[in-house]
Amino acid sequence: MVSKRVKYALAHLSRRQHMAMLARPAWRRLNKTDIHYIADPYSVHRSALKCHPSKRLRIMSQPRVVNKKFDPTKLGSSYPKIHPKTLNAKPSKRIVEMSLPKKRMLLITRKQFSENKTVVRNIDSILKAITKTRYFKYRILCLAAEQRMMAKAAKLRKRLHKALSKPEDWAKHKQTLERIAVPKVVPEPWTPDRGEKKSIEEMKDRLDILAQPVVKDSGAKLNPFSVKPGALKYQASERIKEIAVRKITKDAYPPKDPTAVSPAAIRAVPTPRILILAKPASRPPGRETDLKEDAFSVVPRALKAKCTARTKILAKPKSYGNST
């Protein structure tokens, strides 16, 4: 259905005027305003004043009910609790030694607080503990080894100074040092002299010879029935003779007697438990055996029994269709 605006345009405007009017952009669509922008942020919208809240909004607008049993004084700290085993744990000797501060920092602190006797006393106790650690002992050993190396080097220098007491000796020593100090000259890699390169036409005869398969001499054919002289002179060992004997299979043994008793069973000594189990079961008179006098008789309880629905389903034979 054509709207009134279109009817008015068709009645009063020409087609060209109508098209020009429709071609103009709608400024309200180009300059979109923010729907969340309010001129007065503290003003309440008119529709919000007239709004009737639902039952759900009324329930959600109510404050939460504080639990009567809640006691803020009994509330624990916001920091994570430390496990009792962690508090009662005893650090190992290794951890205690690693936790000690450096000796240099302790000496600096001791110098700064030299007037405070309590601090000096504590630092002295820590320094005493540091001297008993394995790291301090290892440091003493390393320093002693370094001093020994330095003393050995000093002895060598003294001996060298005595050996090079003359000016001529020092001149020879300098020449040797200059010769050793010269950088090593790396030789160039050796390249074989292959001569002048030849063309394929000149190398054709040689390539034909190399392309032919190599004929290898297989030698004289051996006689399969001949025996080597070394095999004729060979003397077999005891082990070879033992292995060469044919094994006796199970068919060579005679069949066992099923009624025979093994010697181990005859010599066996029964335990008290086996003796108890070997005795026959004691039953009341009239029921010495499990056999019935009348094999076709039915128990009265079986005649009164009522089978379940599941038993009836299982009692039906399976039908496999036309299985012919």
C-alpha positions in Angstrom: 0.0 0.0 0.0 1.4 3.4 -1.1 1.9 5.8 1.9 0.5 9.3 2.0 3.9 10.9 1.5 4.5 9.1 -1.8 0.9 10.0 -2.9 1.6 13.7 -2.2 4.9 13.5 -4.0 3.3 12.0 -7.1 0.5 14.5 -7.1 2.5 17.7 -6.6 6.1 16.9 -7.8 7.5 15.8 -11.1 9.4 12.6 -11.4 12.8 14.4 -11.7 12.0 16.6 -8.6 11.0 13.5 -6.7 14.2 11.6 -7.6 16.4 14.7 -6.6 14.6 14.9 -3.3 15.2 11.2 -2.6 18.8 11.4 -3.6 19.6 13.9 -0.8 21.2 12.1 2.3 19.4 12.0 5.5 21.5 13.8 8.0 19.9 12.2 11.0 21.3 8.8 9.8 24.8 10.1 9.0 25.3 11.9 12.4 24.2 9.2 14.8 24.0 10.2 18.4 25.0 8.0 21.3 21.8 6.6 22.8 23.5 6.3 26.2 24.5 9.9 26.3 22.4 12.0 28.7 22.6 15.8 29.0 21.9 15.8 32.7 23.5 12.6 34.2 21.5 13.1 37.5 18.1 13.3 35.9 15.8 10.3 35.9 14.1 9.3 32.7 10.3 9.9 32.5 9.6 6.3 31.6 11.7 5.1 34.6 9.4 7.1 36.9 6.3 5.6 35.4 7.7 2.0 35.3 6.0 -0.7 37.4 8.7 -3.1 38.6 8.0 -6.8 38.3 8.0 -9.3 41.1 11.5 -10.5 40.1 13.0 -7.0 40.2 11.5 -6.4 43.7 13.1 -9.6 45.0 16.5 -8.8 43.4 16.4 -5.2 44.8 16.2 -6.4 48.4 19.6 -6.5 50.3 21.1 -9.8 51.2 20.2 -11.2 54.6 23.2 -11.4 56.8 23.6 -14.7 58.5 23.0 -14.4 62.3 25.6 -17.0 63.0 28.3 -15.0 61.2 30.8 -13.5 63.6 33.4 -11.1 61.9 35.6 -11.3 65.0 36.1 -15.0 64.5 37.0 -14.6 60.9 40.5 -15.8 60.1 43.2 -13.7 58.5 43.2 -13.0 54.8 46.7 -14.4 54.5 47.1 -18.1 53.6 47.6 -20.4 56.6 50.9 -22.2 57.1 50.7 -25.9 57.6 51.6 -27.1 61.2 54.1 -29.6 59.7 55.9 -26.7 58.0 56.1 -24.8 61.3 57.4 -27.8 63.2 59.8 -28.9 60.5 63.5 -29.0 61.4 65.8 -27.7 58.6 68.7 -29.9 57.6 72.4 -28.9 58.2 72.7 -28.0 54.5 69.8 -25.5 54.6 71.0 -23.9 57.8 74.5 -23.4 56.3 73.0 -21.9 53.1 70.8 -19.5 55.1 73.7 -17.9 56.8 74.7 -14.4 55.3 78.0 -13.6 53.7 80.9 -12.9 56.0 81.8 -9.6 54.2 78.3 -8.2 54.8 78.5 -9.1 58.5 81.8 -7.4 58.9 80.5 -4.2 57.3 77.4 -4.3 59.6 79.6 -4.9 62.6 81.7 -1.9 61.8 78.5 0.3 61.4 76.9 -0.9 64.7 80.2 -1.1 66.7 78.6 0.9 69.6 75.6 -1.4 69.9 76.8 -4.3 72.0 73.7 -6.5 71.4 74.1 -6.3 67.6 77.8 -6.9 67.9 77.2 -10.0 70.1 74.7 -11.4 67.6 77.0 -10.8 64.6 79.9 -12.5 66.5 77.7 -15.6 67.1 76.8 -15.7 63.4 80.5 -15.3 62.4 81.4 -18.2 64.7 78.7 -20.4 63.1 80.1 -19.5 59.6 83.5 -20.6 60.5 82.1 -24.1 61.3 80.4 -24.6 58.0 81.7 -26.9 55.3 81.9 -24.0 52.8 84.3 -22.1 55.0 86.5 -25.2 55.4 86.4 -25.7 51.6 87.4 -22.1 51.1 90.4 -22.5 53.4 91.5 -25.6 51.4 91.2 -23.8 48.1 93.2 -20.8 49.5 95.9 -23.2 50.7 96.0 -25.0 47.3 96.3 -21.6 45.6 99.2 -20.6 47.9 101.0 -23.8 47.1 100.6 -23.2 43.4 101.9 -19.6 43.8 104.9 -20.8 45.9 105.7 -23.5 43.2 105.6 -20.8 40.5 107.9 -18.5 42.5 110.4 -21.4 42.9 110.3 -21.9 39.1 110.9 -18.2 38.4 113.8 -18.2 40.9 115.3 -21.2 39.2 114.8 -19.6 35.8 116.5 -16.4 37.0 119.5 -18.4 38.3 119.7 -20.4 35.0 119.6 -17.1 33.0 122.1 -15.2 35.0 124.4 -14.5 32.0 123.4 -12.0 29.2 124.0 -14.7 26.6 121.4 -17.0 28.2 118.8 -14.2 28.2 119.5 -13.6 24.5 118.9 -17.3 23.7 115.8 -17.2 25.8 114.4 -14.2 23.9 115.1 -15.9 20.6 113.2 -19.0 21.7 110.2 -16.9 22.9 110.2 -15.0 19.6 110.1 -18.3 17.7 107.3 -19.6 19.8 105.3 -16.4 19.6 105.2 -16.4 15.8 101.7 -17.4 14.6 101.3 -20.7 13.0 101.0 -20.7 9.2 98.3 -23.0 8.0 99.4 -24.8 4.9 97.2 -24.6 1.8 95.3 -27.8 1.0 97.1 -30.1 -1.5 95.4 -30.4 -4.9 96.5 -33.2 -7.2 97.8 -32.2 -10.7 95.3 -33.7 -13.1 96.8 -32.2 -16.2 94.9 -30.7 -19.0 91.2 -31.5 -19.4 90.3 -33.6 -22.4 87.1 -33.5 -24.4 84.5 -36.3 -24.4 85.5 -37.3 -27.9 89.1 -38.0 -26.8 87.9 -39.9 -23.7 85.3 -41.9 -25.5 87.5 -45.0 -26.0 88.5 -44.9 -22.3 84.9 -44.5 -21.2 83.8 -47.5 -23.3 86.4 -49.7 -21.6 85.3 -48.5 -18.1 81.6 -49.0 -18.9 82.1 -52.7 -19.5 81.4 -55.0 -16.5 84.3 -56.5 -14.6 84.7 -60.2 -15.3 85.8 -62.0 -12.2 87.4 -65.4 -12.3 85.3 -67.7 -10.2 88.1 -70.3 -10.1 87.9 -74.0 -10.6 84.6 -75.8 -9.8 84.7 -77.8 -6.6 83.6 -81.5 -6.5 80.6 -81.7 -4.0 81.5 -85.3 -3.1 85.2 -84.6 -2.3 86.3 -84.3 1.3 89.0 -81.9 2.4 92.2 -83.4 3.8 91.9 -81.4 7.0 88.5 -83.0 7.6 90.0 -86.5 7.3 92.7 -85.7 9.9 90.3 -84.0 12.3 89.8 -85.5 15.8 86.4 -84.9 17.4 86.3 -83.7 21.0 84.3 -85.3 23.7 81.6 -82.6 23.5 81.2 -83.2 19.7 80.9 -86.9 20.3 78.2 -86.3 23.0 76.2 -84.0 20.7 76.5 -86.4 17.8 74.5 -89.1 19.7 70.9 -89.3 18.5 68.3 -88.1 21.0 65.7 -90.7 22.3 62.2 -89.5 21.6 59.1 -90.0 23.8 57.9 -92.8 21.4 60.8 -95.0 22.6 59.5 -95.0 26.2 57.0 -97.8 27.1 53.4 -96.7 27.9 52.6 -95.9 31.5 50.3 -98.1 33.6 47.4 -95.8 34.7 46.7 -98.1 37.8 50.4 -97.9 39.0 51.3 -95.7 41.9 54.4 -93.6 41.8 57.2 -94.2 44.3 57.0 -90.6 45.5 53.3 -91.1 46.4 54.2 -94.3 48.4 56.9 -92.5 50.4 54.8 -89.4 51.0 53.8 -88.6 54.6 50.2 -87.1 54.8 49.6 -83.9 56.8 46.9 -83.7 59.6 44.7 -81.7 57.2 44.9 -84.5 54.5 44.0 -87.1 57.1 40.9 -85.1 58.1 39.8 -84.7 54.5 40.5 -88.5 53.8 37.8 -89.6 56.4 34.4 -90.3 54.8 31.5 -87.8 55.5 29.3 -88.8 58.5 25.6 -88.7 57.4 22.4 -89.6 59.3 20.9 -93.1 58.9 18.9 -93.5 55.8 20.9 -90.9 53.9 24.2 -92.6 53.5 24.2 -92.0 49.8 23.0 -89.2 47.5 21.0 -91.7 45.3 17.2 -91.7 45.5 15.2 -94.8 45.9 12.7 -93.6 43.3 14.6 -91.7 40.6 11.4 -90.3 39.0 9.9 -88.8 42.2 9.5 -85.0 42.4 10.0 -82.9 45.5 6.7 -81.5 46.8 8.1 -77.9 46.9 8.9 -78.1 43.2 5.2 -78.9 42.5 4.1 -75.8 44.5 6.7 -73.4 43.0 5.5 -70.5 40.8 7.9 -69.4 38.1 8.6 -65.7 37.4 7.9 -63.9 34.2 11.6 -63.9 33.4 11.7 -67.7 33.9 8.8 -68.1 31.4 10.6 -66.0 28.8 13.8 -68.0 29.2 11.8 -71.3 29.1 10.6 -70.5 25.5 12.7 -72.1 22.8 14.5 -69.8 20.4 13.0 -69.5 16.9 15.5 -69.1 14.1 13.0 -68.7 11.3 13.0 -71.1 8.3 16.2 -72.9 9.2 16.0 -75.7 6.7 
